[in-house]
Amino acid sequence: MKTNQKIKLLCISRRYYPSLGGMSTFCSAIFPRINQEDFDVTMLVLGKSQVHLLWFFPYVIFYIICNARKYDAIFVGDLLMCLAGNVCKKFSPQTKRLVAVHGLDITYANSIYQWYIRKFAKNSFDIYVCNSDATKQLLTNRGIYKAITVPSGVDKERYKGLKRDKALFLTKYGYSEDKDIILTAGRLVKRKGVNWFVRNVVPCLPESALYLIVGNGPDYELVKQTIHEKHLEKKVRMITDVSDDELNMCYLNADVFVMPNIRVENDMEGFGLVAIEASLAGNMVIAADVDGISTAVIEGKNGYLVESRNAEAFLEKIELVLNQKNKEKLRERVIFFTKEKFDWRNVVKQYEDAVKSMF
């Protein structure tokens, strides 16, 4: 490990603010927080539509060929850019190489992409940092063993200045009586299990419950059809377009957050960022124990893990949370735990330590 001078670190990402998405959020949170007393950071990032990847990708490769020797280490934001590590190894073998790995980096089913990953991912990096133990296991299955797990994080100041006011929140959406708000947020794709939850769990919820679905995606019409088929219009509300502030208020005013994920081949939940966004707002998270969710939901601390597709288990845990005697104290404990474990500063420190361990 270098001790007398800063580590010259090149950070590379094909997604960066103001572009949207989980990887953009990840890299935009990590890169600027790297300690400038220990690292001299240069960023090579794309904050535009992925259409621009057509020029950005070859530019990164050309830049590495010409400049890799100037850096002590490179930090690549995802496995799709693994060719950058491969090229760096060939042209500047003394430069250390680290890559962040997300679940879909490995499971994306496109045959050309899978050939590319098999060809260039293995042995291109000194350390593979996975966002969950499930992602790490996928790498192990491919013969990549130099992997560690570092969970994703949240900005602990995200809800600063915002207050929970459920009566006002419900009035805004047309409800005059009190409701127990059960929230799901995220892209509506099959693996999220929202349609399964509406069909199998919501009909058994008490009349006082409101299942609030915030998000859009391929399964939107299917979920809408199931709501109509099961006559659940009074129990379910779908909100497709919300601002960041509106989403924050959904998190703050919910009583419990659910992630009813189901297993879908070649489409995994690498971590489950919405789980810690929800628990940061004080919600206990009830989630299916699949894929990488168990890295985000810690049993009894910020939520409960239940068997996927087990309606009775979901109902039991929802009832347990809703019937807590001192809900405010529970919310405070959940918030405190989430800030301590998943604050971005703690996550960044683990990445810094991983870089330093390569020397």
C-alpha positions in Angstrom: 0.0 0.0 0.0 1.2 3.5 -0.9 1.7 5.6 2.2 3.8 8.6 1.3 1.7 10.1 -1.5 -1.8 10.1 -2.9 -3.0 7.2 -5.0 -3.7 8.5 -8.5 -7.1 7.0 -9.3 -9.0 7.0 -12.6 -12.8 6.5 -12.1 -14.7 5.3 -15.1 -18.5 5.1 -15.6 -20.8 4.9 -18.6 -23.7 6.3 -16.5 -23.3 9.4 -14.3 -25.5 12.4 -13.2 -27.6 13.9 -14.7 -28.5 10.6 -16.4 -30.9 8.4 -14.5 -30.8 4.9 -13.1 -29.3 2.8 -10.3 -25.7 2.8 -11.7 -25.8 6.5 -12.3 -26.9 7.0 -8.7 -24.2 4.6 -7.5 -21.3 6.2 -9.4 -22.5 9.8 -8.8 -22.5 9.0 -5.0 -19.2 7.1 -4.8 -16.8 9.0 -7.0 -17.1 12.6 -5.5 -17.0 11.3 -2.0 -13.6 9.6 -2.3 -11.2 11.0 0.2 -9.1 13.7 -1.5 -6.4 13.5 1.2 -5.6 9.9 0.1 -6.6 9.9 -3.5 -6.0 12.1 -6.5 -9.1 11.4 -8.5 -9.7 11.8 -12.2 -13.2 11.0 -13.6 -14.0 9.7 -17.0 -17.8 9.6 -17.0 -20.8 9.8 -19.3 -23.7 11.9 -18.1 -25.8 11.5 -21.2 -28.1 9.0 -22.9 -26.6 5.5 -23.6 -26.8 6.3 -27.3 -23.5 8.2 -26.6 -21.9 5.0 -25.6 -21.1 4.4 -29.3 -18.3 7.0 -29.0 -17.7 7.0 -25.2 -16.7 3.3 -25.1 -14.0 3.5 -27.8 -12.9 6.8 -26.3 -12.3 5.2 -22.9 -10.3 2.4 -24.5 -8.2 4.9 -26.4 -7.7 7.0 -23.3 -6.5 4.0 -21.3 -4.1 2.9 -24.0 -2.5 6.4 -24.0 -2.8 7.3 -20.3 -3.1 4.3 -18.0 0.6 4.5 -17.0 -0.2 7.9 -15.3 -2.5 6.2 -12.8 -1.8 3.9 -9.8 -5.3 2.4 -10.1 -8.5 2.4 -12.1 -12.0 2.0 -10.7 -14.6 0.9 -13.3 -18.3 1.4 -12.6 -19.7 -1.8 -14.0 -18.8 -5.0 -15.8 -20.0 -3.9 -19.2 -16.8 -1.7 -19.2 -14.6 -4.8 -18.4 -12.7 -4.3 -21.6 -11.2 -1.2 -20.0 -9.7 -3.4 -17.3 -8.5 -5.9 -19.9 -6.8 -3.2 -22.0 -5.3 -1.6 -18.9 -3.8 -4.9 -17.9 -2.1 -5.3 -21.2 -0.8 -1.7 -21.7 0.0 -0.8 -18.1 0.2 -4.0 -16.0 1.5 -2.1 -12.9 -1.8 -0.2 -12.7 -4.2 -1.8 -10.3 -7.7 -2.5 -11.4 -11.0 -2.6 -9.5 -14.6 -3.0 -10.9 -18.0 -2.7 -9.2 -20.3 -5.5 -10.2 -24.1 -5.4 -10.2 -26.4 -8.4 -10.6 -27.7 -7.6 -14.1 -24.1 -7.2 -15.2 -23.8 -10.9 -15.1 -27.3 -12.2 -15.9 -28.3 -10.0 -18.9 -29.3 -12.6 -21.4 -28.1 -11.2 -24.7 -25.9 -13.8 -26.4 -23.4 -11.2 -27.7 -23.1 -9.6 -24.3 -22.6 -13.0 -22.6 -19.8 -13.8 -25.1 -18.2 -10.5 -24.3 -18.3 -11.1 -20.6 -16.9 -14.5 -20.9 -14.1 -13.2 -23.1 -13.0 -10.1 -21.2 -14.3 -10.1 -17.6 -12.3 -12.9 -16.0 -8.8 -11.9 -14.8 -9.1 -8.3 -16.0 -9.3 -6.9 -12.5 -7.5 -7.3 -9.2 -10.7 -7.0 -7.2 -14.4 -7.4 -8.2 -16.6 -5.5 -5.7 -20.1 -7.0 -5.7 -23.2 -5.2 -4.5 -24.5 -8.4 -2.7 -23.5 -11.9 -1.7 -25.9 -13.2 -4.5 -24.0 -11.2 -7.1 -20.7 -12.5 -5.7 -22.0 -16.1 -6.0 -22.8 -15.5 -9.6 -19.2 -14.5 -10.2 -17.9 -17.5 -8.3 -20.0 -19.7 -10.6 -18.1 -18.2 -13.5 -14.8 -19.0 -12.0 -14.1 -15.4 -10.7 -12.9 -15.7 -7.1 -11.2 -12.3 -6.4 -14.5 -10.8 -5.2 -15.8 -9.1 -2.1 -19.2 -7.8 -1.2 -19.9 -4.1 -0.4 -23.6 -3.1 -0.3 -24.9 0.0 -1.9 -25.8 3.1 0.1 -28.1 6.0 0.7 -27.7 9.7 1.4 -28.6 9.9 5.1 -29.7 13.5 4.6 -32.2 12.5 1.9 -35.3 13.3 3.9 -33.9 16.2 5.9 -36.4 19.0 6.3 -39.4 16.8 5.3 -42.1 15.7 7.7 -44.5 12.8 7.8 -48.1 13.9 7.6 -50.2 11.0 6.6 -53.6 12.8 6.9 -52.5 15.5 4.5 -50.8 12.9 2.2 -54.0 10.8 2.0 -56.1 13.8 1.4 -53.9 14.7 -1.6 -54.8 11.4 -3.2 -58.5 11.6 -2.4 -58.8 9.6 0.8 -60.8 11.2 3.7 -60.3 8.4 6.2 -57.2 7.0 7.7 -55.5 4.1 5.9 -52.6 1.7 6.6 -50.3 2.5 3.7 -48.5 -0.5 2.2 -46.0 0.8 -0.3 -44.1 -0.6 -3.3 -41.9 1.6 -5.5 -39.9 0.8 -8.5 -40.0 -0.3 -12.1 -42.9 -2.7 -12.8 -41.2 -5.7 -14.3 -42.0 -9.4 -13.7 -39.3 -10.0 -11.1 -40.7 -7.3 -8.8 -43.7 -9.6 -8.1 -46.2 -6.8 -7.9 -48.8 -8.6 -10.0 -48.5 -11.7 -7.9 -48.9 -9.6 -4.7 -52.0 -7.8 -6.0 -53.6 -11.2 -7.0 -52.6 -13.2 -3.9 -52.1 -10.9 -0.9 -54.1 -7.7 -1.4 -57.5 -9.4 -1.4 -56.7 -10.7 2.1 -55.6 -7.3 3.5 -58.0 -5.5 5.9 -60.3 -2.9 4.5 -58.2 -0.3 6.3 -55.2 -1.1 4.1 -54.2 0.8 1.0 -51.6 -0.7 -1.3 -49.8 2.1 -3.0 -47.8 1.2 -6.1 -45.4 3.9 -7.3 -43.8 3.2 -10.7 -44.3 2.2 -14.3 -43.0 -0.4 -16.6 -43.8 -3.4 -18.8 -46.1 -5.0 -16.2 -48.3 -1.8 -15.7 -51.2 -3.0 -17.8 -51.1 -6.5 -16.4 -51.3 -5.1 -12.8 -54.1 -2.8 -13.8 -56.0 -5.6 -15.3 -55.6 -7.8 -12.2 -56.8 -4.9 -10.0 -60.0 -4.7 -12.2 -60.4 -8.5 -12.3 -60.2 -8.8 -8.5 -62.3 -5.7 -7.9 -59.5 -4.1 -5.8 -60.0 -0.5 -7.0 -60.6 0.6 -3.4 -57.6 -1.2 -2.0 -55.0 -0.4 -4.6 -53.7 2.9 -6.0 -51.2 3.1 -8.9 -49.1 6.3 -9.3 -47.0 6.3 -12.5 -45.3 9.7 -12.6 -43.9 11.3 -9.5 -41.2 13.8 -8.8 -38.4 13.1 -6.5 -40.1 15.1 -3.8 -43.4 13.3 -4.3 -41.6 9.9 -4.1 -39.9 11.0 -0.8 -43.3 11.8 0.6 -44.6 8.4 -0.4 -41.7 6.8 1.5 -42.2 9.0 4.6 -46.0 8.5 4.8 -46.0 4.7 4.3 -46.6 2.4 7.2 -44.8 -0.6 5.7 -42.8 -1.3 2.5 -43.1 -4.5 0.6 -40.8 -6.2 -2.0 -42.7 -9.2 -3.2 -40.0 -10.3 -5.7 -40.2 -13.6 -7.6 -37.4 -15.5 -9.3 -37.1 -14.8 -13.0 -34.4 -16.5 -15.1 -31.7 -14.1 -16.3 -33.3 -11.2 -14.4 -32.2 -10.7 -10.8 -32.5 -8.1 -8.1 -28.8 -7.4 -7.5 -29.3 -5.5 -4.3 -32.6 -3.7 -3.9 -31.8 -0.1 -3.4 -35.5 0.8 -2.8 -35.4 -1.3 0.4 -32.8 1.0 2.1 -34.5 4.2 0.6 -37.7 3.0 2.3 -36.1 2.0 5.6 -34.2 5.4 5.7 -37.7 6.9 5.9 -38.6 4.7 8.8 -40.4 1.8 7.1 -39.9 -1.8 8.0 -39.4 -3.7 4.8 -41.1 -7.0 4.1 -39.3 -8.6 1.3 -39.0 -11.9 -0.6 -35.8 -13.7 0.3 -34.5 -13.9 -3.3 -31.4 -12.7 -5.2 -29.4 -9.9 -3.5 -32.3 -8.6 -1.3 -30.9 -10.2 1.8 -27.9 -7.8 1.7 -30.3 -4.8 1.9 -32.9 -6.2 4.3 -31.4 -7.2 7.6 -33.7 -9.5 9.6 -35.4 -7.6 12.5 -33.3 -4.5 12.0 -34.9 -2.8 9.0 -37.3 -5.5 7.8 -38.2 -9.1 7.5 -37.3 -11.7 4.8 -40.0 -14.2 3.8 -40.3 -17.0 1.3 -41.1 -15.8 -2.2 -44.7 -16.4 -3.3 -45.8 -17.2 0.2 -48.9 -15.0 0.7 -49.5 -16.1 4.3 -45.9 -15.1 5.3 -46.4 -11.7 3.8 -49.7 -11.2 5.5 -48.3 -12.3 8.9 -45.3 -9.9 8.7 -47.5 -7.0 7.5 -49.9 -7.6 10.4 -46.9 -7.7 12.8 -45.6 -4.3 11.7 -49.0 -2.6 11.5 -49.9 -3.9 15.0 -46.8 -2.6 16.7 -47.7 -0.7 19.9 -45.1 2.1 19.6 -44.8 2.6 15.9 -42.8 5.9 16.2 -40.1 4.3 18.3 -39.9 1.5 15.7 -39.5 4.0 12.9 -36.7 5.8 14.8 -34.8 2.5 15.3 -35.1 1.6 11.7 -33.9 5.0 10.6 -30.9 4.9 13.0 -29.9 1.4 11.8 -30.1 2.4 8.1 -28.0 5.5 8.6 -25.4 3.6 10.5 -25.1 0.7 8.1 -25.9 2.1 4.7 -24.6 5.7 4.8 -22.7 6.4 1.5 -19.7 7.5 3.6 -19.4 4.1 5.1 -19.8 2.5 1.6 -17.1 4.8 0.1 -14.7 3.9 2.9 -15.0 0.2 2.0 -14.2 1.0 -1.6 -11.2 3.1 -0.6 -10.0 0.3 1.6 -10.4 -2.1 -1.3 -8.3 0.1 -3.6 -5.6 0.5 -0.9 -5.5 -3.3 -0.4 -4.3 -3.8 -4.0 -0.9 -2.2 -3.2 
